[in-house]
Every structure is written in structure tokens, then in C-alpha cells.
Amino acid sequence: MICPVPMVRAMRGGLVESLHRGHLAVARPDGALLDALGDPDFPTFLRSAAKPFQAIPVVEDGALTRFSLTSGELAVMCGSHSGQSFHVEAVLSILSKIGVEEAALLCGVHPPSHKLTAKRLQESGEKPRPIHNNCSGKHAAMLALCVFHGWDTEDYVNPGHPVQIHIKKVVAECLGLSLEELGEGTDGCGVPVFRAPLRAVARGYARLAWPKGDDTLPEKRVKAMHHLVKACVENPEMVAGDERICTDAMRAAPGRVLAKTGAESSYGLSILEAGVGIAFKIEDGSMRALPPAVVEILIRSGTLRSTEVATLSAYHRQIIKNHRKETVGVIEPCLKWHGLDRPDLRK
């Protein structure tokens, strides 16, 4: 058994109070493992880090074109959105274009994660709806595929439904795994969620970064991946939302990274300039550990320019204050990774 390594620590009074340990894998599109911390084969539920792969059939099968879906709408299909007005409008637009009512969404209900939006919703007397669920874009994508293929929309969350069988096959292919190698559970929004070795997740994100770097991918898949990544990096606000690390990381390094979080502290990064994928998992599932780790990895991979690091400083080192508003500590990265050996591994 390969032990996890310290990746993020909470400091108080200059002393370590807590450690978040984890695993990291860096891979090429062809599956070659370039680097690792901890166990590169650590079994990891992707959770929402699977969303870009789950959305690929929308592009590849032709639903995107048939329903005249925009790049912003494609991006929200890949996102874990904050429930802000522009997210809600985008998902409602998708449903309108495919001719499906909001009631068809089976993702469940939770308030918007964007605090101001949640406050305004509460003050208006309106209750949260499925459309506010952070996974409603993904569910709209699944409904779009159902309508496109003529499949029943009533029970699309069921693992045995044609849309879930189809999506699982695509996800397995993107990660370079057989269906038997891809573990499965149920996600927080009710649809199947997948578990894979961390190196396979890194490979999937490397393929998103540089699909032509793996000559085994069919041209149709290459084009779909390119289209999907372009939509996400051009509409970073749709992938997460304001004051979210995924969105702000992509804004800080425009056109150079696709960043996607997953619940229980899984994360995927496509480093577009280098053509590599980086995946990591904080073993205790703590979401507070993600932002410092993401920023540190982007710095060490050479993705962030020196002038851009400051824009993410609040994520990189998160100040801890007590109830008297006094600064008493910091949550900061402590991973020991030398970074990418070359700025562009495509050469």
C-alpha cells in the first residue's frame, strides 16, 4: 500500500494543526504516467469531475447541433454551477430547446451555493427548485440525449437506462478503461457516478487537453473533446460561478487550463499548453483543501504566469480568523512536487 502524502495544512500560531493528505497523478493522453505523489492508482470516485466526459456524447452524437445549443449551454452541462441567474437561464434555455419541462429534472433540490443568490431567493419567498441544483446542467444534457435518441425521459437516472449505459461507455473510453474496470456508485444527484484509478482520471484530462496526443482516439471524439474544452474555457463562469476556484483559475489563466472539481475533494486539470492531465484526490474528502492545492499545482506546472498568481492569492493561502476577526492561522499548500519538467510536453 502506497501512503498518501501531505498536500495541504492548517497552521495556527505558526504550528501545524491539521494535515490533508492525498494522491496526485500526471499523465499524457496516451496514458504514460509522467509523475505522481502518493499512489497514482488510488481508486477515486470522480464525482462531478466526470461531468466533462459525461457531456461528450451531446457534442459527438449531434444533439448540440440539432438543438442549436450555445457554447455557454454546453459549458453549464459540464459544470457544477452555483445557481446564479445566468446558470438558471442557461439550463432553462436548454430545456426549452429540447422541448422538456423543468419538472423532468430528477436531480433533486438544494439552495443555490452562491450566498447572495440564495439570500435573494429566500427573501423573495421563492423556494429552491431542481433548476438551482448544481447538477441541473448535467441532467439537462442527459435529457437532451434522451430526446435526441428517442429514449424515454421518465427514468433517465436509472443505471439501466439507455442514456446511462451510453454515457458510462463513453466515460470508460475517455479514461482508457474497460467497462469492467470502471467502478460505479450513485452520485448526490441520483445518477451513476464512476470510480477509477487516479492515473486514468489524469489520462482523461490529458486527452481533453490534447486529444490528438493519443492516436487511438477516433476523429469524431477528438473534435468533440476540442469543442467541449473550448466551450468551458471560453465560458468559465458556467463551469462553477463567481468566487469559485474552478471559474477563477480558468479566468486567471485564460485558454490555458480546464479546471473541474468533484465532491469529496477530487479534482481534474487539463493543462492545455503542455498537453497533459493532472488529477488529485484529498483522501479525507475535505473540500477546504482543494483551492490551495489547485493554485499550487497551477504554479508548479508553469500554467500560471507570475503576474497571475496574485489574482488567486485568497485561494492559495486562506486566512483563518477567530470570532474576534483576528487572524490566527492559514490553510496553505505543503505538497512537495517539482512540477512539469518542460513547459510543453507536446514537442
C-alpha positions in Angstrom: 0.0 0.0 0.0 1.3 3.4 -1.0 0.6 6.0 1.6 -0.9 9.4 0.8 1.4 12.5 1.1 0.7 15.8 2.9 -0.8 18.2 0.4 -2.4 21.0 2.4 -2.0 22.0 6.0 -3.8 24.2 8.5 -1.4 26.4 10.5 -2.2 28.1 13.8 0.4 30.2 15.7 3.0 29.1 13.2 2.4 25.4 14.1 0.7 22.7 12.1 -2.8 22.0 13.4 -4.2 19.7 10.7 -2.9 17.9 7.6 -4.8 17.0 4.5 -3.1 14.1 2.7 -3.7 12.9 -0.8 -2.6 11.5 -4.1 -1.7 13.1 -7.4 -1.1 11.7 -10.9 0.2 13.5 -14.0 -0.4 11.7 -17.4 -0.1 12.1 -21.1 -3.1 11.4 -23.5 -1.6 8.0 -24.4 -1.7 7.0 -20.7 2.0 7.4 -20.0 2.5 8.4 -16.3 4.7 11.4 -16.1 4.8 11.9 -12.3 2.9 11.0 -9.2 2.7 11.8 -5.5 1.3 9.1 -3.2 -0.5 6.3 -5.1 -1.2 7.0 -8.8 -3.6 4.1 -8.8 -5.6 5.3 -5.9 -9.3 4.3 -6.6 -11.1 7.6 -6.9 -14.7 8.5 -7.4 -14.7 11.3 -9.9 -18.0 12.7 -8.7 -18.5 16.0 -10.6 -15.0 15.8 -12.1 -16.6 13.3 -14.5 -19.0 15.9 -16.0 -16.9 16.9 -19.0 -16.7 13.3 -20.0 -20.4 12.7 -19.4 -21.2 15.7 -21.7 -19.1 14.5 -24.6 -22.0 12.5 -26.3 -24.0 15.7 -26.5 -21.4 17.0 -29.0 -20.3 13.7 -30.5 -23.8 12.3 -31.2 -25.1 15.6 -32.8 -27.5 16.8 -30.1 -25.6 20.1 -29.7 -26.1 20.9 -33.4 -29.7 19.6 -33.7 -30.9 21.7 -30.8 -28.8 24.8 -31.6 -27.2 24.7 -28.1 -24.7 27.5 -27.4 -21.1 27.2 -26.1 -22.3 28.6 -22.8 -25.1 26.0 -22.6 -22.5 23.2 -23.3 -20.3 24.6 -20.6 -23.0 24.6 -18.0 -23.6 20.9 -18.9 -20.0 20.3 -17.8 -20.4 22.4 -14.7 -21.3 22.3 -11.0 -22.9 25.6 -11.1 -23.7 28.0 -8.2 -27.4 28.5 -9.1 -26.8 32.1 -10.2 -29.3 33.7 -12.5 -27.2 33.2 -15.6 -26.8 29.5 -14.7 -30.6 29.1 -14.3 -31.3 30.9 -17.5 -28.9 28.7 -19.4 -30.4 25.4 -18.1 -33.9 26.7 -18.8 -32.9 27.6 -22.3 -31.6 24.0 -22.9 -34.8 22.5 -21.6 -36.8 24.9 -23.8 -34.8 24.0 -26.9 -35.2 20.2 -26.4 -38.9 20.6 -25.6 -38.8 19.3 -22.0 -40.3 20.9 -18.8 -38.3 21.7 -15.7 -40.3 19.1 -13.9 -38.4 16.4 -15.9 -35.2 17.2 -14.0 -34.7 14.4 -11.4 -31.6 15.9 -9.8 -33.3 16.8 -6.5 -33.3 20.2 -4.8 -30.9 22.3 -2.8 -30.5 26.1 -2.5 -28.0 27.9 -4.7 -24.5 27.7 -3.4 -24.0 31.4 -4.3 -24.8 33.0 -1.0 -26.2 36.3 -2.3 -28.4 34.4 -4.8 -29.6 32.1 -2.0 -30.4 35.1 0.2 -32.3 36.8 -2.5 -34.3 33.7 -3.3 -35.2 33.3 0.4 -36.2 36.9 0.7 -38.4 36.7 -2.3 -40.3 33.8 -0.7 -39.5 31.5 -3.6 -38.4 28.0 -2.7 -35.3 26.4 -4.4 -36.2 24.3 -7.4 -34.4 21.5 -9.2 -33.1 24.1 -11.7 -31.0 25.6 -8.8 -29.3 22.2 -8.2 -25.6 22.4 -9.2 -26.0 19.3 -11.4 -29.1 20.6 -13.3 -26.9 21.3 -16.3 -25.6 17.7 -16.4 -29.2 16.5 -16.1 -30.3 18.8 -18.9 -27.6 17.2 -21.0 -28.9 13.7 -20.3 -32.4 14.8 -21.2 -31.1 16.3 -24.4 -29.5 12.9 -25.3 -32.8 11.2 -24.5 -34.8 13.4 -26.7 -32.2 13.2 -29.5 -32.1 9.4 -29.5 -35.8 8.9 -28.8 -35.3 7.4 -25.4 -37.7 7.7 -22.5 -37.2 10.7 -20.3 -39.2 9.3 -17.3 -36.4 7.3 -15.5 -33.2 8.6 -17.2 -31.3 8.4 -13.8 -31.6 4.6 -13.7 -28.2 2.9 -14.3 -30.0 0.6 -16.8 -31.5 3.4 -18.8 -30.0 3.7 -22.4 -28.6 7.2 -21.7 -26.7 6.0 -18.6 -25.4 2.9 -20.4 -24.3 5.1 -23.3 -22.6 7.7 -21.0 -20.8 5.0 -19.0 -19.3 3.6 -22.2 -18.1 7.0 -23.3 -16.6 7.8 -19.8 -14.7 4.4 -19.8 -13.4 5.1 -23.3 -12.2 8.6 -22.3 -10.3 7.2 -19.3 -8.8 4.3 -21.3 -10.6 1.7 -19.2 -12.9 -1.3 -19.9 -16.4 -1.2 -18.5 -15.3 -3.8 -16.0 -12.5 -1.6 -14.7 -14.8 1.3 -14.1 -16.4 1.2 -10.7 -19.9 2.6 -10.2 -22.0 4.1 -7.4 -24.8 6.7 -7.1 -24.0 10.4 -7.1 -25.6 13.0 -4.9 -27.9 14.0 -7.8 -29.1 10.4 -8.3 -27.3 9.4 -11.5 -24.4 6.8 -11.8 -21.0 8.0 -10.6 -17.8 6.4 -11.5 -14.6 5.3 -9.7 -11.3 4.8 -11.5 -7.6 4.7 -10.8 -6.3 8.2 -10.4 -3.9 7.8 -13.3 -6.8 7.0 -15.6 -8.5 10.3 -14.5 -5.3 12.1 -15.3 -5.2 10.5 -18.7 -8.8 11.5 -19.4 -8.0 15.1 -18.6 -4.8 14.9 -20.7 -7.0 13.8 -23.6 -9.2 16.8 -23.1 -6.1 19.0 -23.1 -4.6 17.4 -26.2 -6.9 14.8 -27.8 -4.6 14.4 -30.9 -1.9 13.3 -28.5 -3.5 9.8 -28.5 -3.7 8.5 -32.0 -6.1 5.8 -30.8 -8.9 8.3 -30.5 -11.3 8.5 -33.4 -11.5 11.8 -35.2 -15.1 12.3 -34.0 -14.0 12.0 -30.4 -11.1 14.4 -31.0 -13.4 17.0 -32.4 -16.0 16.6 -29.6 -13.3 17.0 -26.9 -11.8 20.1 -28.6 -15.3 21.6 -28.9 -16.2 20.9 -25.3 -13.0 22.2 -23.8 -13.2 25.4 -25.9 -16.7 26.0 -24.6 -15.6 25.6 -21.0 -12.5 27.8 -21.2 -14.4 30.5 -23.1 -17.3 30.4 -20.5 -15.6 29.7 -17.2 -18.4 31.3 -15.2 -20.7 28.5 -16.4 -18.4 25.7 -15.1 -18.8 26.9 -11.5 -19.6 30.6 -10.7 -18.5 33.7 -9.0 -15.9 33.2 -6.2 -15.3 29.6 -7.1 -11.9 28.2 -7.7 -12.7 26.4 -11.0 -14.0 29.6 -12.6 -11.4 31.9 -11.2 -8.5 29.5 -12.1 -9.7 29.5 -15.7 -10.1 33.3 -15.7 -6.6 33.7 -14.2 -5.0 31.5 -16.9 -7.3 32.2 -19.9 -7.3 29.4 -22.5 -4.5 27.5 -20.7 -6.4 25.3 -18.3 -9.7 23.4 -17.8 -10.4 23.0 -14.1 -13.1 20.9 -12.7 -13.9 20.0 -9.1 -15.6 16.9 -7.7 -17.3 16.3 -4.4 -15.3 14.6 -1.6 -12.3 16.5 -2.8 -11.4 15.0 -6.2 -10.1 17.3 -8.9 -9.1 17.3 -12.6 -6.9 19.7 -14.5 -6.3 19.8 -18.3 -3.1 21.8 -18.9 -3.7 22.8 -22.4 -0.3 24.3 -23.3 1.5 21.2 -22.1 -1.0 18.7 -23.3 -1.1 16.8 -20.0 -3.7 16.0 -17.4 -3.4 16.3 -13.6 -5.7 14.6 -11.2 -5.6 14.6 -7.5 -7.6 13.4 -4.6 -7.6 14.6 -1.0 -8.0 11.4 0.9 -10.2 12.7 3.8 -12.6 14.4 1.3 -12.1 17.8 2.8 -13.2 20.4 0.2 -11.4 23.2 2.0 -8.1 21.6 0.9 -8.9 21.9 -2.8 -8.3 25.6 -3.6 -4.8 25.8 -2.0 -3.8 22.6 -3.8 -5.2 23.7 -7.2 -3.3 27.1 -7.1 -0.1 25.5 -6.0 -0.3 22.8 -8.8 -1.0 25.5 -11.4 2.0 27.5 -10.2 4.3 24.5 -10.2 3.1 23.2 -13.6 4.0 26.6 -15.1 0.4 27.3 -16.0 0.1 30.5 -14.1 2.3 33.4 -15.0 4.0 35.3 -12.1 1.6 38.2 -12.6 -1.4 36.0 -12.4 -0.7 34.3 -9.1 -1.8 37.3 -7.1 -5.3 37.1 -8.5 -5.7 33.7 -6.8 -3.9 34.6 -3.5 -7.1 34.3 -1.5 -7.5 30.7 -2.6 -3.8 29.9 -2.3 -3.4 30.8 1.3 -6.8 31.0 3.1 -6.6 33.2 6.2 -8.2 31.7 9.4 -9.9 34.3 11.6 -11.4 33.8 15.1 -14.7 35.2 16.3 -13.0 38.5 17.1 -12.0 38.8 13.5 -8.3 38.3 14.4 -6.0 36.4 12.0 -5.0 33.3 13.9 -3.8 31.0 11.1 -3.8 30.0 7.5 -4.7 27.0 5.3 -1.9 26.6 2.8 -0.4 24.0 0.4 2.5 21.9 1.5 2.8 19.3 -1.3 6.4 18.6 -2.5 6.1 18.4 -6.3 8.8 19.7 -8.6 6.3 20.5 -11.3 6.5 19.7 -15.1 10.0 19.2 -16.4 9.1 21.0 -19.7 6.5 23.7 -20.3 5.2 22.0 -23.4 5.3 18.2 -23.5 3.7 18.0 -26.9 7.1 18.7 -28.5 
